């Protein structure tokens, strides 16, 4: 399994244009073969000062599925819609050997 964790910043004034693109990307990606989970979330909207922050969290079955995602038409649409609106993109890819259940906290 692959896990993608990322962060990007946006001008708070651009959030109205960015949010629909984030939602459309998630909807289309959930239907992709090999996508285990996919989330693009506005973590901070910039109303407290500073930039808006978008968090990225994805889980993929394998590298082939992730590479197919990058070639998907909705990925190209997404990139056109957000062009020039995101900055400071920092994305990391992790290869996971196994997944464990979360321990009980009680």
C-alpha positions in Angstrom: 0.0 0.0 0.0 1.1 3.6 -0.7 0.2 6.6 1.5 0.5 10.1 0.2 0.6 13.0 2.7 0.8 16.5 1.5 0.2 20.2 2.2 -0.4 23.2 0.0 -1.2 26.8 0.7 -3.6 29.2 -1.0 -4.6 32.8 -0.8 -7.8 32.8 1.3 -9.5 34.8 -1.4 -9.0 31.9 -3.8 -10.8 29.3 -1.6 -14.2 30.0 -3.2 -12.6 28.9 -6.5 -10.5 26.1 -5.1 -13.2 24.3 -3.0 -15.3 23.0 -5.9 -12.2 21.7 -7.6 -11.2 19.9 -4.5 -14.6 18.3 -4.2 -14.8 17.3 -7.9 -11.3 15.7 -7.7 -12.3 13.7 -4.6 -15.5 12.4 -6.1 -13.8 11.3 -9.3 -10.8 9.8 -7.6 -12.9 7.7 -5.2 -14.2 5.8 -8.2 -10.7 5.0 -9.5 -9.3 1.4 -9.3 -6.8 1.1 -6.6 -7.9 4.1 -4.6 -8.4 3.0 -1.0 -9.1 6.5 0.3 -8.5 10.1 -0.9 -9.0 13.3 1.0 -8.3 17.0 0.1 -9.3 19.1 3.0 -9.1 22.8 3.8 -7.3 22.6 7.1 -7.1 26.4 7.7 -9.2 28.9 5.8 -6.9 31.9 6.4 -9.4 33.8 8.5 -7.0 33.8 11.4 -4.4 35.5 9.3 -1.9 33.8 7.0 -2.6 31.5 4.1 -5.3 28.9 3.7 -3.9 25.4 4.1 -5.0 22.4 2.2 -4.2 18.9 3.5 -3.8 15.9 1.3 -4.2 12.3 2.5 -4.4 9.4 0.1 -4.1 5.6 0.2 -3.4 3.6 -2.9 -3.2 -0.2 -3.5 -0.1 0.1 -5.6 2.1 2.4 -7.7 0.4 1.4 -10.9 -2.9 2.7 -9.5 -1.3 6.0 -8.4 0.4 6.5 -11.8 -3.0 5.9 -13.5 -4.5 8.6 -11.3 -1.9 11.1 -12.5 -3.0 10.3 -16.1 -6.7 10.5 -15.4 -8.7 13.2 -17.3 -10.1 14.6 -14.0 -6.5 15.2 -12.8 -5.8 17.4 -15.8 -9.1 19.3 -15.2 -8.1 19.8 -11.6 -4.7 21.1 -12.5 -6.3 23.6 -14.9 -8.8 24.7 -12.3 -6.2 25.3 -9.6 -3.4 26.7 -11.8 -1.7 29.5 -10.0 -3.9 29.2 -6.9 -1.8 26.8 -4.8 1.8 27.3 -3.6 4.2 25.7 -1.3 3.2 22.2 -2.3 4.9 19.6 -0.2 3.9 16.1 -0.9 5.5 12.9 0.4 5.0 9.3 -0.7 5.3 6.4 1.8 5.4 2.7 1.0 3.7 0.7 3.7 4.6 -2.9 4.4 1.5 -3.6 6.5 -1.4 -1.9 8.1 -2.3 -2.5 11.7 -5.5 -1.9 13.6 -5.5 1.1 15.8 -5.1 0.1 19.5 -8.0 0.5 21.8 -7.8 3.6 24.0 -10.1 2.3 26.7 
